[in-house]
Amino acid sequence: MQKRMGEAVARVARKVNDTVENKTDSLDLANCKLMTFPAGIYKAMRSVTEGIHHISLANNELKSLTSRFVTTFSQLRELNLAGNYLHRLPEELTSLLHLRAIDLSRNRFRRFPEPLATVATLETIDLEENEIAEVPVEKLATMASLRSLNLRANPVGPEVRLLVRPLVPFDLLLSPEEPVPKA
């Protein structure tokens, strides 16, 4: 087990070093078995955080995202957090003034993450395969940049299904309704 943990740490360090040395705009830490975002990465990436526009932390074991993460990577345009154990987002997410796409599919959200509704630049929100039943319809309808909201495989209420164009100016993706069983 310690050998596997050491390999995982080495893999994360390599990926971070590649990003810093090559000054790329992406950091890919998907599939690294991360339970938290390693604090050491903040220091290692200090010189390039402003240039990071895309981060993938998909398929890890993250239970939360810290406000420090959000404020450190303030220039994010795309954030992939699919396949984790997240159930809420920090309020500081509203400070990501360039965020265009966020993937929160296959997490543990029971409610629509409210901070997302105030990120004016968001074009795509993917919340497929969560446990969301209620959606802040009025707030979402005012999001001028929003083009696509994926709520497939969520137990959304019937009122969300009534949201059709021209009521909402974005594509709303839902799972087909279950047929009502006959008595």
N, C-alpha and C positions, 0 to 999 in steps of 0.2 A: 504494500500500500504506500509506504513512504517513497519507494522508487517512482510509482505513478504520480504521486504528488509533486515530486521533484521535477519530473518530466513536464508536468502541467505548468509549473512555475517557470521553467526554462522556456517553454513555448510562448507564454505570455511575455516574458522578458525579450525574446527574439522579435516578437511582433511589435512591441513598443519601440525597441531599438531601430527596427526597419523604418517605422514611421518617422522617428526623429531624424535618423541619418539621411533618409531620402526626402525629407520634408514633404511627404505626401499629405493630401488633405483628408485621408481616411485612416481610421483605426479599426481593425477587425479583430475583436476578441471573442468571436462566436465560438461555441463549443469548447470552452476552456474550463468548464466546471467551476466557474467563479460563484462564490456565495455572496460576496460583496465586491465592490469595485476597489481594487488594491490601492491603498493610500500612497504607496511608493510611486505609482504611475504619475501622480500630480507633479511630483518633484522631477521625475525623469523627463516629463514632457513640457516642463515649464516654458521652454523656449519656442515651442511650436503650437501651443494650445489655440492661439488665435487663428491659426491656419487650418484647424481641423473642422471639416464641414460634414463629414459622414462618420458615424460610429455604429458598429454592430456589436451588440452584446447578446445576440440571439443564442438560444439554446444553452443557457447557463442555469444557475440555481439562485439567481438574484431574488431576494424577498423585498428589497426596497432600493430606491435610488435616492442619493443624498442631495441636499441643496448645494453642497460643495461641487458635486459633479456638474450640476446644471450651470452654476456660476463660472466654473473653470472653462467649460467648453461652450462659451457664450455665442460662438459663431456657427453653431450647428445648423445644418440645413436638413439633414436626414438622420433619424435615430431609430435603430432597429433593436427592439427589446423583446422580440417574439420568443415564445418558449421558455419563460421564466416563471417565477412564483409571485409576481407583483400583484398587489391589490389596491395600491394608491400611488399617486405621484406627488412630488413636492410642489408647493405653491410657486416656488421660484421658476418653475417651468414657464410661467407667463412672461419671464424676462428673455426667453429665447426669441428674439425679434426677427430671426431669419429662418426659423424652422418651417419647412414646407411639408415634410412627410414624417409620420411616426407609425411604427408597426408595434402594436401591443397585443398581437394575436397570441393565442394559447398561453394566457396568463390566468390570474385569479380575480379579475375585477368583477365585483358584484354590482357596482354602480359605475355610471359613465364618469371617467376622470374629469371632474369639473375644471381643473386648470386648463385643459385643452380648449375649452369653449371660449377662452379669452386670448388665445394665440392667433392674432389676426392674419398671419402669413400662412397658416396651415392649409394645404391643398388636399392632403390625403391622410385619413385616419383609419387604421386597420385594427379593429377590435374583435376579429373573428375568434370563435371558440373561447369565450369568457362566460361569465354568469350574469350578464347585464340584463336586467328586466326593465329598468326605467332609463329614459334618455331625455335630457333637457332640450326638448324640441324647440322652444322659443329662442333659446340662446344659439343653438346651431343654425337656425334659420337666418340669423343675423351675421353669420360668418361669411363675409363677401368672397374670400379666397377659396373656401372649401369646395372641392370638386367631387370628392368621393369619401363616403363613410361606409366601411364594411362592418356590418353587425351580424354576419352569418353565424349560425350555430350559437346564438344567444337566446335566452328565453324572454325576448322583448315583448312588451304588452301590445295589445291590439291597436292602441292609439298611435304607436310608432308606424304601424302598417298603413295608416291612413295618410301618412306623409308622402304625398306624390307631387310631382311637378304640377303647377308652378309654385306650390307652397314652399318647397325647398329647392334652392338653385343648384343642388348637387346630386350626384348619383348615390342612392341609398341601397346598399346591397343587403338583402335579408335571405334567410333560408326559406324554402317554400313552407307554407303553413301546413301543419299536420291536419289531415282530414279529421273531422269530428266523428268519433265512433257512433255508429247507429245503435239505438237502444234495442 
